[in-house]
Amino acid sequence: MIERTIRTGDDRVKEKKMYECEFCNAVYPDEEKAQKCEKNHKTLKKCEVSRWLPIDESWTGFPETVKVTFDDGQYAFYKRI
Ligand SMILES: [Zn+2]
């Protein structure tokens, strides 16, 4: 988590302490909420190809879908767009 000080106003400068989630860069005035946001993001543990396409369907060589396993053991499939 990043702690930021933001200055507002011209002649009467006010400082505000803000907290930024290091994963999605959302900024919160509340440190607890920023920590909650960070803990909510799943981090990658493993990524593996789930499906390839024949060259007649895709000449790029990129996989069509991949399976991503996260640090908590849950997984999700992602499809190329
Ligand atoms: Zn976040």
PDB file of the backbone (N, CA, C, O) and the ligand in Angstrom, with CONECT records:
HET     ZN  A 101       1
ATOM      1  N   MET A   1       0.843  -1.174   0.000  1.00  0.00           N
ATOM      2  CA  MET A   1       0.000   0.000   0.000  1.00  0.00           C
ATOM      3  C   MET A   1       0.889   1.238   0.000  1.00  0.00           C
ATOM      4  O   MET A   1       1.910   1.285   0.686  1.00  0.00           O
ATOM      5  N   ILE A   2       0.489   2.232  -0.774  1.00  0.00           N
ATOM      6  CA  ILE A   2       1.249   3.474  -0.895  1.00  0.00           C
ATOM      7  C   ILE A   2       0.523   4.570  -0.112  1.00  0.00           C
ATOM      8  O   ILE A   2      -0.689   4.738  -0.240  1.00  0.00           O
ATOM      9  N   GLU A   3       1.265   5.296   0.683  1.00  0.00           N
ATOM     10  CA  GLU A   3       0.686   6.408   1.425  1.00  0.00           C
ATOM     11  C   GLU A   3       0.984   7.687   0.652  1.00  0.00           C
ATOM     12  O   GLU A   3       2.139   7.961   0.326  1.00  0.00           O
ATOM     13  N   ARG A   4      -0.042   8.464   0.360  1.00  0.00           N
ATOM     14  CA  ARG A   4       0.156   9.686  -0.431  1.00  0.00           C
ATOM     15  C   ARG A   4      -0.348  10.905   0.324  1.00  0.00           C
ATOM     16  O   ARG A   4      -1.308  10.831   1.090  1.00  0.00           O
ATOM     17  N   THR A   5       0.302  11.995   0.098  1.00  0.00           N
ATOM     18  CA  THR A   5      -0.176  13.265   0.638  1.00  0.00           C
ATOM     19  C   THR A   5      -0.586  14.123  -0.542  1.00  0.00           C
ATOM     20  O   THR A   5       0.210  14.394  -1.441  1.00  0.00           O
ATOM     21  N   ILE A   6      -1.839  14.546  -0.525  1.00  0.00           N
ATOM     22  CA  ILE A   6      -2.369  15.328  -1.643  1.00  0.00           C
ATOM     23  C   ILE A   6      -2.641  16.757  -1.168  1.00  0.00           C
ATOM     24  O   ILE A   6      -3.291  16.966  -0.144  1.00  0.00           O
ATOM     25  N   ARG A   7      -2.145  17.723  -1.911  1.00  0.00           N
ATOM     26  CA  ARG A   7      -2.348  19.121  -1.567  1.00  0.00           C
ATOM     27  C   ARG A   7      -3.492  19.681  -2.399  1.00  0.00           C
ATOM     28  O   ARG A   7      -3.568  19.443  -3.605  1.00  0.00           O
ATOM     29  N   THR A   8      -4.367  20.414  -1.762  1.00  0.00           N
ATOM     30  CA  THR A   8      -5.482  21.030  -2.482  1.00  0.00           C
ATOM     31  C   THR A   8      -5.518  22.517  -2.147  1.00  0.00           C
ATOM     32  O   THR A   8      -4.960  22.950  -1.139  1.00  0.00           O
ATOM     33  N   GLY A   9      -6.178  23.292  -3.001  1.00  0.00           N
ATOM     34  CA  GLY A   9      -6.317  24.726  -2.743  1.00  0.00           C
ATOM     35  C   GLY A   9      -5.126  25.511  -3.247  1.00  0.00           C
ATOM     36  O   GLY A   9      -4.072  24.939  -3.526  1.00  0.00           O
ATOM     37  N   ASP A  10      -5.288  26.831  -3.366  1.00  0.00           N
ATOM     38  CA  ASP A  10      -4.218  27.681  -3.879  1.00  0.00           C
ATOM     39  C   ASP A  10      -3.472  28.387  -2.746  1.00  0.00           C
ATOM     40  O   ASP A  10      -2.340  28.032  -2.418  1.00  0.00           O
ATOM     41  N   ASP A  11      -4.132  29.403  -2.144  1.00  0.00           N
ATOM     42  CA  ASP A  11      -3.442  30.139  -1.092  1.00  0.00           C
ATOM     43  C   ASP A  11      -3.553  29.445   0.268  1.00  0.00           C
ATOM     44  O   ASP A  11      -2.641  29.529   1.090  1.00  0.00           O
ATOM     45  N   ARG A  12      -4.643  28.779   0.492  1.00  0.00           N
ATOM     46  CA  ARG A  12      -4.803  28.064   1.760  1.00  0.00           C
ATOM     47  C   ARG A  12      -4.624  26.574   1.476  1.00  0.00           C
ATOM     48  O   ARG A  12      -5.588  25.863   1.191  1.00  0.00           O
ATOM     49  N   VAL A  13      -3.408  26.125   1.555  1.00  0.00           N
ATOM     50  CA  VAL A  13      -3.074  24.744   1.215  1.00  0.00           C
ATOM     51  C   VAL A  13      -3.514  23.803   2.326  1.00  0.00           C
ATOM     52  O   VAL A  13      -3.231  24.015   3.505  1.00  0.00           O
ATOM     53  N   LYS A  14      -4.208  22.768   1.913  1.00  0.00           N
ATOM     54  CA  LYS A  14      -4.607  21.721   2.849  1.00  0.00           C
ATOM     55  C   LYS A  14      -3.924  20.436   2.414  1.00  0.00           C
ATOM     56  O   LYS A  14      -3.799  20.164   1.221  1.00  0.00           O
ATOM     57  N   GLU A  15      -3.498  19.672   3.356  1.00  0.00           N
ATOM     58  CA  GLU A  15      -2.910  18.369   3.030  1.00  0.00           C
ATOM     59  C   GLU A  15      -3.871  17.277   3.451  1.00  0.00           C
ATOM     60  O   GLU A  15      -4.486  17.333   4.516  1.00  0.00           O
ATOM     61  N   LYS A  16      -3.981  16.279   2.582  1.00  0.00           N
ATOM     62  CA  LYS A  16      -4.839  15.130   2.865  1.00  0.00           C
ATOM     63  C   LYS A  16      -4.016  13.880   2.727  1.00  0.00           C
ATOM     64  O   LYS A  16      -3.291  13.722   1.744  1.00  0.00           O
ATOM     65  N   LYS A  17      -4.108  13.004   3.670  1.00  0.00           N
ATOM     66  CA  LYS A  17      -3.406  11.730   3.566  1.00  0.00           C
ATOM     67  C   LYS A  17      -4.340  10.732   2.883  1.00  0.00           C
ATOM     68  O   LYS A  17      -5.488  10.553   3.291  1.00  0.00           O
ATOM     69  N   MET A  18      -3.827  10.091   1.843  1.00  0.00           N
ATOM     70  CA  MET A  18      -4.619   9.120   1.105  1.00  0.00           C
ATOM     71  C   MET A  18      -3.840   7.815   1.018  1.00  0.00           C
ATOM     72  O   MET A  18      -2.621   7.796   1.183  1.00  0.00           O
ATOM     73  N   TYR A  19      -4.537   6.753   0.766  1.00  0.00           N
ATOM     74  CA  TYR A  19      -3.913   5.429   0.685  1.00  0.00           C
ATOM     75  C   TYR A  19      -4.266   4.798  -0.653  1.00  0.00           C
ATOM     76  O   TYR A  19      -5.428   4.772  -1.060  1.00  0.00           O
ATOM     77  N   GLU A  20      -3.247   4.292  -1.322  1.00  0.00           N
ATOM     78  CA  GLU A  20      -3.454   3.745  -2.660  1.00  0.00           C
ATOM     79  C   GLU A  20      -3.216   2.242  -2.682  1.00  0.00           C
ATOM     80  O   GLU A  20      -2.205   1.757  -2.174  1.00  0.00           O
ATOM     81  N   CYS A  21      -4.141   1.521  -3.267  1.00  0.00           N
ATOM     82  CA  CYS A  21      -3.985   0.082  -3.462  1.00  0.00           C
ATOM     83  C   CYS A  21      -2.902  -0.131  -4.520  1.00  0.00           C
ATOM     84  O   CYS A  21      -2.966   0.442  -5.608  1.00  0.00           O
ATOM     85  N   GLU A  22      -1.917  -0.952  -4.197  1.00  0.00           N
ATOM     86  CA  GLU A  22      -0.801  -1.166  -5.134  1.00  0.00           C
ATOM     87  C   GLU A  22      -1.159  -2.079  -6.303  1.00  0.00           C
ATOM     88  O   GLU A  22      -0.395  -2.193  -7.261  1.00  0.00           O
ATOM     89  N   PHE A  23      -2.303  -2.719  -6.226  1.00  0.00           N
ATOM     90  CA  PHE A  23      -2.717  -3.600  -7.319  1.00  0.00           C
ATOM     91  C   PHE A  23      -3.532  -2.840  -8.367  1.00  0.00           C
ATOM     92  O   PHE A  23      -3.220  -2.894  -9.557  1.00  0.00           O
ATOM     93  N   CYS A  24      -4.577  -2.133  -7.925  1.00  0.00           N
ATOM     94  CA  CYS A  24      -5.473  -1.490  -8.897  1.00  0.00           C
ATOM     95  C   CYS A  24      -5.344   0.028  -8.912  1.00  0.00           C
ATOM     96  O   CYS A  24      -6.000   0.693  -9.714  1.00  0.00           O
ATOM     97  N   ASN A  25      -4.504   0.589  -8.035  1.00  0.00           N
ATOM     98  CA  ASN A  25      -4.243   2.029  -7.946  1.00  0.00           C
ATOM     99  C   ASN A  25      -5.442   2.864  -7.492  1.00  0.00           C
ATOM    100  O   ASN A  25      -5.446   4.084  -7.652  1.00  0.00           O
ATOM    101  N   ALA A  26      -6.452   2.211  -6.929  1.00  0.00           N
ATOM    102  CA  ALA A  26      -7.567   2.982  -6.361  1.00  0.00           C
ATOM    103  C   ALA A  26      -7.049   3.721  -5.125  1.00  0.00           C
ATOM    104  O   ALA A  26      -6.235   3.194  -4.365  1.00  0.00           O
ATOM    105  N   VAL A  27      -7.532   4.941  -4.942  1.00  0.00           N
ATOM    106  CA  VAL A  27      -7.076   5.767  -3.817  1.00  0.00           C
ATOM    107  C   VAL A  27      -8.227   5.942  -2.831  1.00  0.00           C
ATOM    108  O   VAL A  27      -9.358   6.243  -3.212  1.00  0.00           O
ATOM    109  N   TYR A  28      -7.902   5.742  -1.539  1.00  0.00           N
ATOM    110  CA  TYR A  28      -8.908   5.826  -0.484  1.00  0.00           C
ATOM    111  C   TYR A  28      -8.436   6.757   0.627  1.00  0.00           C
ATOM    112  O   TYR A  28      -7.245   6.811   0.930  1.00  0.00           O
ATOM    113  N   PRO A  29      -9.352   7.477   1.223  1.00  0.00           N
ATOM    114  CA  PRO A  29      -8.977   8.286   2.384  1.00  0.00           C
ATOM    115  C   PRO A  29      -8.817   7.424   3.632  1.00  0.00           C
ATOM    116  O   PRO A  29      -8.224   7.851   4.623  1.00  0.00           O
ATOM    117  N   ASP A  30      -9.347   6.221   3.572  1.00  0.00           N
ATOM    118  CA  ASP A  30      -9.362   5.314   4.713  1.00  0.00           C
ATOM    119  C   ASP A  30      -8.337   4.187   4.511  1.00  0.00           C
ATOM    120  O   ASP A  30      -8.437   3.425   3.549  1.00  0.00           O
ATOM    121  N   GLU A  31      -7.360   4.082   5.411  1.00  0.00           N
ATOM    122  CA  GLU A  31      -6.309   3.072   5.294  1.00  0.00           C
ATOM    123  C   GLU A  31      -6.875   1.645   5.323  1.00  0.00           C
ATOM    124  O   GLU A  31      -6.414   0.762   4.600  1.00  0.00           O
ATOM    125  N   GLU A  32      -7.875   1.449   6.167  1.00  0.00           N
ATOM    126  CA  GLU A  32      -8.481   0.110   6.277  1.00  0.00           C
ATOM    127  C   GLU A  32      -9.094  -0.330   4.952  1.00  0.00           C
ATOM    128  O   GLU A  32      -8.957  -1.485   4.548  1.00  0.00           O
ATOM    129  N   LYS A  33      -9.769   0.596   4.281  1.00  0.00           N
ATOM    130  CA  LYS A  33     -10.405   0.256   3.007  1.00  0.00           C
ATOM    131  C   LYS A  33      -9.355  -0.057   1.938  1.00  0.00           C
ATOM    132  O   LYS A  33      -9.554  -0.948   1.113  1.00  0.00           O
ATOM    133  N   ALA A  34      -8.247   0.670   1.954  1.00  0.00           N
ATOM    134  CA  ALA A  34      -7.167   0.411   0.996  1.00  0.00           C
ATOM    135  C   ALA A  34      -6.567  -0.978   1.244  1.00  0.00           C
ATOM    136  O   ALA A  34      -6.266  -1.707   0.299  1.00  0.00           O
ATOM    137  N   GLN A  35      -6.398  -1.332   2.508  1.00  0.00           N
ATOM    138  CA  GLN A  35      -5.874  -2.665   2.831  1.00  0.00           C
ATOM    139  C   GLN A  35      -6.861  -3.752   2.419  1.00  0.00           C
ATOM    140  O   GLN A  35      -6.462  -4.806   1.924  1.00  0.00           O
ATOM    141  N   LYS A  36      -8.155  -3.490   2.625  1.00  0.00           N
ATOM    142  CA  LYS A  36      -9.200  -4.439   2.233  1.00  0.00           C
ATOM    143  C   LYS A  36      -9.188  -4.648   0.719  1.00  0.00           C
ATOM    144  O   LYS A  36      -9.357  -5.767   0.235  1.00  0.00           O
ATOM    145  N   CYS A  37      -8.985  -3.557  -0.021  1.00  0.00           N
ATOM    146  CA  CYS A  37      -8.922  -3.626  -1.484  1.00  0.00           C
ATOM    147  C   CYS A  37      -7.728  -4.490  -1.900  1.00  0.00           C
ATOM    148  O   CYS A  37      -7.855  -5.350  -2.771  1.00  0.00           O
ATOM    149  N   GLU A  38      -6.575  -4.258  -1.278  1.00  0.00           N
ATOM    150  CA  GLU A  38      -5.377  -5.029  -1.624  1.00  0.00           C
ATOM    151  C   GLU A  38      -5.548  -6.510  -1.316  1.00  0.00           C
ATOM    152  O   GLU A  38      -5.152  -7.363  -2.111  1.00  0.00           O
ATOM    153  N   LYS A  39      -6.130  -6.813  -0.174  1.00  0.00           N
ATOM    154  CA  LYS A  39      -6.305  -8.216   0.208  1.00  0.00           C
ATOM    155  C   LYS A  39      -7.325  -8.934  -0.672  1.00  0.00           C
ATOM    156  O   LYS A  39      -7.306 -10.160  -0.787  1.00  0.00           O
ATOM    157  N   ASN A  40      -8.212  -8.162  -1.288  1.00  0.00           N
ATOM    158  CA  ASN A  40      -9.236  -8.752  -2.147  1.00  0.00           C
ATOM    159  C   ASN A  40      -8.689  -9.223  -3.501  1.00  0.00           C
ATOM    160  O   ASN A  40      -9.285 -10.087  -4.143  1.00  0.00           O
ATOM    161  N   HIS A  41      -7.574  -8.664  -3.925  1.00  0.00           N
ATOM    162  CA  HIS A  41      -7.007  -9.047  -5.222  1.00  0.00           C
ATOM    163  C   HIS A  41      -6.295 -10.391  -5.125  1.00  0.00           C
ATOM    164  O   HIS A  41      -5.441 -10.598  -4.262  1.00  0.00           O
ATOM    165  N   LYS A  42      -6.649 -11.269  -5.997  1.00  0.00           N
ATOM    166  CA  LYS A  42      -5.986 -12.575  -6.037  1.00  0.00           C
ATOM    167  C   LYS A  42      -4.695 -12.433  -6.836  1.00  0.00           C
ATOM    168  O   LYS A  42      -4.661 -11.730  -7.847  1.00  0.00           O
ATOM    169  N   THR A  43      -3.648 -13.089  -6.391  1.00  0.00           N
ATOM    170  CA  THR A  43      -2.398 -13.043  -7.147  1.00  0.00           C
ATOM    171  C   THR A  43      -2.156 -14.391  -7.832  1.00  0.00           C
ATOM    172  O   THR A  43      -2.570 -15.443  -7.344  1.00  0.00           O
ATOM    173  N   LEU A  44      -1.483 -14.325  -8.958  1.00  0.00           N
ATOM    174  CA  LEU A  44      -1.263 -15.511  -9.775  1.00  0.00           C
ATOM    175  C   LEU A  44      -0.247 -16.465  -9.149  1.00  0.00           C
ATOM    176  O   LEU A  44       0.799 -16.053  -8.648  1.00  0.00           O
ATOM    177  N   LYS A  45      -0.581 -17.726  -9.194  1.00  0.00           N
ATOM    178  CA  LYS A  45       0.339 -18.753  -8.740  1.00  0.00           C
ATOM    179  C   LYS A  45       0.884 -19.525  -9.943  1.00  0.00           C
ATOM    180  O   LYS A  45       2.070 -19.843 -10.023  1.00  0.00           O
ATOM    181  N   LYS A  46      -0.030 -19.814 -10.874  1.00  0.00           N
ATOM    182  CA  LYS A  46       0.362 -20.623 -12.030  1.00  0.00           C
ATOM    183  C   LYS A  46      -0.520 -20.269 -13.229  1.00  0.00           C
ATOM    184  O   LYS A  46      -1.711 -19.998 -13.074  1.00  0.00           O
ATOM    185  N   CYS A  47       0.067 -20.274 -14.407  1.00  0.00           N
ATOM    186  CA  CYS A  47      -0.691 -20.014 -15.625  1.00  0.00           C
ATOM    187  C   CYS A  47      -0.317 -21.087 -16.633  1.00  0.00           C
ATOM    188  O   CYS A  47       0.863 -21.293 -16.919  1.00  0.00           O
ATOM    189  N   GLU A  48      -1.318 -21.770 -17.171  1.00  0.00           N
ATOM    190  CA  GLU A  48      -1.028 -22.826 -18.136  1.00  0.00           C
ATOM    191  C   GLU A  48      -1.993 -22.751 -19.316  1.00  0.00           C
ATOM    192  O   GLU A  48      -3.131 -22.304 -19.177  1.00  0.00           O
ATOM    193  N   VAL A  49      -1.525 -23.192 -20.462  1.00  0.00           N
ATOM    194  CA  VAL A  49      -2.363 -23.171 -21.659  1.00  0.00           C
ATOM    195  C   VAL A  49      -3.471 -24.209 -21.510  1.00  0.00           C
ATOM    196  O   VAL A  49      -3.230 -25.361 -21.151  1.00  0.00           O
ATOM    197  N   SER A  50      -4.684 -23.765 -21.795  1.00  0.00           N
ATOM    198  CA  SER A  50      -5.830 -24.657 -21.725  1.00  0.00           C
ATOM    199  C   SER A  50      -6.221 -25.160 -23.113  1.00  0.00           C
ATOM    200  O   SER A  50      -6.645 -26.304 -23.281  1.00  0.00           O
ATOM    201  N   ARG A  51      -6.068 -24.276 -24.107  1.00  0.00           N
ATOM    202  CA  ARG A  51      -6.489 -24.665 -25.463  1.00  0.00           C
ATOM    203  C   ARG A  51      -5.681 -23.920 -26.532  1.00  0.00           C
ATOM    204  O   ARG A  51      -5.517 -22.701 -26.477  1.00  0.00           O
ATOM    205  N   TRP A  52      -5.192 -24.679 -27.487  1.00  0.00           N
ATOM    206  CA  TRP A  52      -4.545 -24.116 -28.670  1.00  0.00           C
ATOM    207  C   TRP A  52      -5.496 -24.255 -29.844  1.00  0.00           C
ATOM    208  O   TRP A  52      -6.382 -25.109 -29.837  1.00  0.00           O
ATOM    209  N   LEU A  53      -5.312 -23.418 -30.847  1.00  0.00           N
ATOM    210  CA  LEU A  53      -6.105 -23.536 -32.071  1.00  0.00           C
ATOM    211  C   LEU A  53      -5.209 -24.006 -33.209  1.00  0.00           C
ATOM    212  O   LEU A  53      -4.019 -23.690 -33.221  1.00  0.00           O
ATOM    213  N   PRO A  54      -5.761 -24.764 -34.179  1.00  0.00           N
ATOM    214  CA  PRO A  54      -4.989 -25.155 -35.362  1.00  0.00           C
ATOM    215  C   PRO A  54      -4.591 -23.905 -36.160  1.00  0.00           C
ATOM    216  O   PRO A  54      -5.251 -22.869 -36.072  1.00  0.00           O
ATOM    217  N   ILE A  55      -3.519 -24.011 -36.928  1.00  0.00           N
ATOM    218  CA  ILE A  55      -3.003 -22.847 -37.670  1.00  0.00           C
ATOM    219  C   ILE A  55      -4.027 -22.269 -38.652  1.00  0.00           C
ATOM    220  O   ILE A  55      -3.989 -21.074 -38.945  1.00  0.00           O
ATOM    221  N   ASP A  56      -4.943 -23.101 -39.165  1.00  0.00           N
ATOM    222  CA  ASP A  56      -5.978 -22.602 -40.074  1.00  0.00           C
ATOM    223  C   ASP A  56      -6.990 -21.698 -39.356  1.00  0.00           C
ATOM    224  O   ASP A  56      -7.662 -20.886 -39.992  1.00  0.00           O
ATOM    225  N   GLU A  57      -7.094 -21.843 -38.035  1.00  0.00           N
ATOM    226  CA  GLU A  57      -8.032 -21.016 -37.259  1.00  0.00           C
ATOM    227  C   GLU A  57      -7.339 -19.822 -36.604  1.00  0.00           C
ATOM    228  O   GLU A  57      -7.967 -18.795 -36.349  1.00  0.00           O
ATOM    229  N   SER A  58      -6.052 -19.963 -36.338  1.00  0.00           N
ATOM    230  CA  SER A  58      -5.296 -18.852 -35.738  1.00  0.00           C
ATOM    231  C   SER A  58      -3.826 -18.989 -36.115  1.00  0.00           C
ATOM    232  O   SER A  58      -3.153 -19.924 -35.682  1.00  0.00           O
ATOM    233  N   TRP A  59      -3.325 -18.043 -36.930  1.00  0.00           N
ATOM    234  CA  TRP A  59      -1.933 -18.105 -37.372  1.00  0.00           C
ATOM    235  C   TRP A  59      -0.990 -17.462 -36.359  1.00  0.00           C
ATOM    236  O   TRP A  59       0.228 -17.544 -36.512  1.00  0.00           O
ATOM    237  N   THR A  60      -1.550 -16.814 -35.307  1.00  0.00           N
ATOM    238  CA  THR A  60      -0.706 -16.068 -34.365  1.00  0.00           C
ATOM    239  C   THR A  60       0.125 -16.970 -33.449  1.00  0.00           C
ATOM    240  O   THR A  60       1.197 -16.577 -32.990  1.00  0.00           O
ATOM    241  N   GLY A  61      -0.369 -18.164 -33.191  1.00  0.00           N
ATOM    242  CA  GLY A  61       0.336 -19.054 -32.275  1.00  0.00           C
ATOM    243  C   GLY A  61      -0.015 -18.845 -30.815  1.00  0.00           C
ATOM    244  O   GLY A  61       0.385 -19.629 -29.954  1.00  0.00           O
ATOM    245  N   PHE A  62      -0.769 -17.779 -30.535  1.00  0.00           N
ATOM    246  CA  PHE A  62      -1.166 -17.539 -29.148  1.00  0.00           C
ATOM    247  C   PHE A  62      -2.211 -18.570 -28.715  1.00  0.00           C
ATOM    248  O   PHE A  62      -3.035 -18.993 -29.526  1.00  0.00           O
ATOM    249  N   PRO A  63      -2.182 -18.974 -27.447  1.00  0.00           N
ATOM    250  CA  PRO A  63      -3.222 -19.878 -26.957  1.00  0.00           C
ATOM    251  C   PRO A  63      -4.594 -19.192 -26.983  1.00  0.00           C
ATOM    252  O   PRO A  63      -4.691 -17.977 -26.813  1.00  0.00           O
ATOM    253  N   GLU A  64      -5.634 -19.972 -27.195  1.00  0.00           N
ATOM    254  CA  GLU A  64      -6.998 -19.433 -27.208  1.00  0.00           C
ATOM    255  C   GLU A  64      -7.490 -19.188 -25.787  1.00  0.00           C
ATOM    256  O   GLU A  64      -8.102 -18.160 -25.497  1.00  0.00           O
ATOM    257  N   THR A  65      -7.216 -20.143 -24.910  1.00  0.00           N
ATOM    258  CA  THR A  65      -7.598 -19.990 -23.503  1.00  0.00           C
ATOM    259  C   THR A  65      -6.442 -20.435 -22.602  1.00  0.00           C
ATOM    260  O   THR A  65      -5.656 -21.316 -22.951  1.00  0.00           O
ATOM    261  N   VAL A  66      -6.368 -19.803 -21.447  1.00  0.00           N
ATOM    262  CA  VAL A  66      -5.390 -20.203 -20.439  1.00  0.00           C
ATOM    263  C   VAL A  66      -6.113 -20.393 -19.107  1.00  0.00           C
ATOM    264  O   VAL A  66      -7.133 -19.761 -18.829  1.00  0.00           O
ATOM    265  N   LYS A  67      -5.551 -21.279 -18.304  1.00  0.00           N
ATOM    266  CA  LYS A  67      -6.082 -21.506 -16.966  1.00  0.00           C
ATOM    267  C   LYS A  67      -5.115 -20.855 -15.976  1.00  0.00           C
ATOM    268  O   LYS A  67      -3.921 -21.153 -15.956  1.00  0.00           O
ATOM    269  N   VAL A  68      -5.661 -19.970 -15.169  1.00  0.00           N
ATOM    270  CA  VAL A  68      -4.845 -19.279 -14.178  1.00  0.00           C
ATOM    271  C   VAL A  68      -5.246 -19.758 -12.783  1.00  0.00           C
ATOM    272  O   VAL A  68      -6.406 -19.664 -12.383  1.00  0.00           O
ATOM    273  N   THR A  69      -4.269 -20.265 -12.066  1.00  0.00           N
ATOM    274  CA  THR A  69      -4.495 -20.673 -10.680  1.00  0.00           C
ATOM    275  C   THR A  69      -3.958 -19.570  -9.771  1.00  0.00           C
ATOM    276  O   THR A  69      -2.865 -19.046  -9.984  1.00  0.00           O
ATOM    277  N   PHE A  70      -4.743 -19.230  -8.760  1.00  0.00           N
ATOM    278  CA  PHE A  70      -4.382 -18.127  -7.863  1.00  0.00           C
ATOM    279  C   PHE A  70      -3.812 -18.653  -6.560  1.00  0.00           C
ATOM    280  O   PHE A  70      -3.868 -19.847  -6.265  1.00  0.00           O
ATOM    281  N   ASP A  71      -3.262 -17.724  -5.789  1.00  0.00           N
ATOM    282  CA  ASP A  71      -2.575 -18.096  -4.553  1.00  0.00           C
ATOM    283  C   ASP A  71      -3.465 -18.833  -3.560  1.00  0.00           C
ATOM    284  O   ASP A  71      -2.964 -19.598  -2.735  1.00  0.00           O
ATOM    285  N   ASP A  72      -4.773 -18.617  -3.623  1.00  0.00           N
ATOM    286  CA  ASP A  72      -5.676 -19.297  -2.687  1.00  0.00           C
ATOM    287  C   ASP A  72      -6.162 -20.645  -3.219  1.00  0.00           C
ATOM    288  O   ASP A  72      -7.001 -21.292  -2.592  1.00  0.00           O
ATOM    289  N   GLY A  73      -5.636 -21.074  -4.376  1.00  0.00           N
ATOM    290  CA  GLY A  73      -5.997 -22.365  -4.947  1.00  0.00           C
ATOM    291  C   GLY A  73      -7.164 -22.296  -5.927  1.00  0.00           C
ATOM    292  O   GLY A  73      -7.410 -23.257  -6.656  1.00  0.00           O
ATOM    293  N   GLN A  74      -7.881 -21.184  -5.959  1.00  0.00           N
ATOM    294  CA  GLN A  74      -8.979 -21.040  -6.914  1.00  0.00           C
ATOM    295  C   GLN A  74      -8.381 -20.804  -8.300  1.00  0.00           C
ATOM    296  O   GLN A  74      -7.244 -20.351  -8.431  1.00  0.00           O
ATOM    297  N   TYR A  75      -9.167 -21.117  -9.329  1.00  0.00           N
ATOM    298  CA  TYR A  75      -8.671 -20.891 -10.678  1.00  0.00           C
ATOM    299  C   TYR A  75      -9.766 -20.328 -11.578  1.00  0.00           C
ATOM    300  O   TYR A  75     -10.954 -20.413 -11.267  1.00  0.00           O
ATOM    301  N   ALA A  76      -9.345 -19.758 -12.688  1.00  0.00           N
ATOM    302  CA  ALA A  76     -10.276 -19.202 -13.663  1.00  0.00           C
ATOM    303  C   ALA A  76      -9.674 -19.380 -15.043  1.00  0.00           C
ATOM    304  O   ALA A  76      -8.454 -19.418 -15.206  1.00  0.00           O
ATOM    305  N   PHE A  77     -10.549 -19.489 -16.035  1.00  0.00           N
ATOM    306  CA  PHE A  77     -10.113 -19.594 -17.419  1.00  0.00           C
ATOM    307  C   PHE A  77     -10.241 -18.227 -18.080  1.00  0.00           C
ATOM    308  O   PHE A  77     -11.221 -17.513 -17.868  1.00  0.00           O
ATOM    309  N   TYR A  78      -9.244 -17.870 -18.880  1.00  0.00           N
ATOM    310  CA  TYR A  78      -9.252 -16.601 -19.608  1.00  0.00           C
ATOM    311  C   TYR A  78      -9.123 -16.887 -21.093  1.00  0.00           C
ATOM    312  O   TYR A  78      -8.331 -17.721 -21.531  1.00  0.00           O
ATOM    313  N   LYS A  79      -9.950 -16.144 -21.862  1.00  0.00           N
ATOM    314  CA  LYS A  79      -9.978 -16.341 -23.301  1.00  0.00           C
ATOM    315  C   LYS A  79      -9.398 -15.119 -24.014  1.00  0.00           C
ATOM    316  O   LYS A  79      -9.658 -13.982 -23.621  1.00  0.00           O
ATOM    317  N   ARG A  80      -8.627 -15.358 -25.044  1.00  0.00           N
ATOM    318  CA  ARG A  80      -8.009 -14.298 -25.842  1.00  0.00           C
ATOM    319  C   ARG A  80      -9.087 -13.501 -26.563  1.00  0.00           C
ATOM    320  O   ARG A  80     -10.039 -14.084 -27.083  1.00  0.00           O
ATOM    321  N   ILE A  81      -8.954 -12.172 -26.601  1.00  0.00           N
ATOM    322  CA  ILE A  81      -9.949 -11.360 -27.314  1.00  0.00           C
ATOM    323  C   ILE A  81      -9.310 -10.684 -28.509  1.00  0.00           C
ATOM    324  O   ILE A  81      -9.982  -9.955 -29.239  1.00  0.00           O
TER     325      ILE A  81
HETATM  326 ZN    ZN A 101      -7.291  -2.649  -5.308  1.00  0.00          ZN2+
END
